Every structure is written in structure tokens, then in C-alpha cells.
Amino acid sequence: MKSLLASVSLLLLALSVTAQQTVSSVKYKFAVKVVNAIKNGNTDLTVLVDPQLEDDAKAQIVNSMLNTAEMIKSVGSPSMLKIINVLEYKDKNTGQPVLLVPVMMGSKIYTIHIHNPVEADGKWYVGGRVNFVSSEREKALTTGRKIYMAKCFSCHGKYAEGGVGPNLTDDYWKHAASNEDIYRVISDGKKGTVMMAFKNYMSKDEIRDVMLYLSMLQHQRIKKGKSPEGDKHALLRDLYINTK
């Protein structure tokens, strides 16, 4: 956990060159289709695999999907799995795009990675492996969500879409121009607003966990958000993909 917190601390100081992006509606639907096929035990997973690949490559991808299905079963009931968001980034080692699908199972958060989504003849396919991730990052995300639901959602909404307080999932910020500013606002509050200081109610690590959770929610499609307020700054979004 210390290594996780160290990496998050570093990312508060500078954004990584690898940035997470919101996916198009077409890619979003494709990711949902892949995840639903896996969680529903679809045995004909080859229909989701790039038809232009060699048979061996297809078999490896299907095996990775089946392994993912087994891992999902090992931590809970697949029927409980709910997709939170779909984000995209480029793997800095391979240069290939990866779709990140954070999911809820019960009260815990996990991430499904869909490597190298490819388009052919107007359809989308999996061109690489699919993995189910449960790491220190996912533990921190689960903690961050728990704290957010206990202390933040009454003002900012269940999905951080905004309420009395501003929307925390768009690229507009009223009182922050950097990730460090967001940390300070949570810690010290903001005079003249309903934002109280949480430094006596959250540890530094807990504040970072909440920020990590908010990073995962950037531009999520669960609920329409409150209209933008403040100035445009693309904050938080890199914490999720760059934290291991």
C-alpha cells in the first residue's frame, strides 16, 4: 500500500504523459458487450475476437476471456457485476490502445482490461488479451468509494455528478487548477462555500484514495451530470490509469 500511496503522491505533482481518455459511444457499447458476454458465460467468445487473427492468437484471446470469467466467479456472483465506466489509454510498452472497465461487485471495485480493440468492416473486436485486475489500486478504489459515499455524496451526488456541490466528473473546476489544489480543498475546505475541511476527519491517505476514486469516475456515463461550473482543467484523470 505504501508503494501505491507513493505513486499517487508523485502523480499529484505532475501528470503522466500517458493520459486516460473518454471513449466514443461505439467503443463504450463494444466494451459493455465484451464484459457482458464474459460475465454471462457466453461460450462462443470467438465472435468477439478479431477474425483476421491466426487461430493460435484467437485461442489465446479466448483463453484470457475464460480466465477472466473464472476470476470473476472466484470473487463473487457474476450477476452482481455492474460496469462503472469505460476509459481508454495507450499502453506505453506496446503502443496499443487498452479499454479499462472498472466494475462493482458487491461493495468492491475491480478493473477489466480489454487490450487492443480493433475495428473491421464496421464492427469492433478484441485484438489482444482480456484481464481481470485486483490489485492494491483496486483496494484503494474500494476504500475511496466507501469514504466518498460516507462523506461526499450528499453534496456531490452518488456518482459525483453534482448536487449542492459541483460536478466532479467533468473538466471544469471552481476552486482548483491542479491536483494539488483538489487535495487542499478536500483537506482545508473552502471558505464561503458549503465545502468543509476534512483534514480532521480523513487521513492524508484517505484523501488520496478519494481522489483516486474520482479519477476513475471522470466522464462516466452512469448519470447525466450537473452543468459545468468554473474553469476548464483536465484534472485527476491520470491517477487511475497510472496507479498500480
Secondary structure as GFF3:
##gff-version 3
##sequence-region A 1 244
A	DSSP	alpha_helix	2	13	.	.	.	ID=ss1
A	DSSP	beta_strand	21	22	.	.	.	ID=ss2
A	DSSP	alpha_helix	25	39	.	.	.	ID=ss3
A	DSSP	three_ten_helix	45	48	.	.	.	ID=ss4
A	DSSP	alpha_helix	55	75	.	.	.	ID=ss5
A	DSSP	three_ten_helix	78	80	.	.	.	ID=ss6
A	DSSP	beta_strand	81	83	.	.	.	ID=ss7
A	DSSP	beta_strand	87	90	.	.	.	ID=ss8
A	DSSP	beta_strand	97	105	.	.	.	ID=ss9
A	DSSP	beta_strand	108	115	.	.	.	ID=ss10
A	DSSP	beta_strand	117	120	.	.	.	ID=ss11
A	DSSP	beta_strand	123	126	.	.	.	ID=ss12
A	DSSP	beta_strand	130	133	.	.	.	ID=ss13
A	DSSP	alpha_helix	136	151	.	.	.	ID=ss14
A	DSSP	alpha_helix	153	156	.	.	.	ID=ss15
A	DSSP	beta_strand	172	173	.	.	.	ID=ss16
A	DSSP	alpha_helix	179	188	.	.	.	ID=ss17
A	DSSP	alpha_helix	204	216	.	.	.	ID=ss18
A	DSSP	beta_strand	231	232	.	.	.	ID=ss19
A	DSSP	alpha_helix	237	242	.	.	.	ID=ss20
###
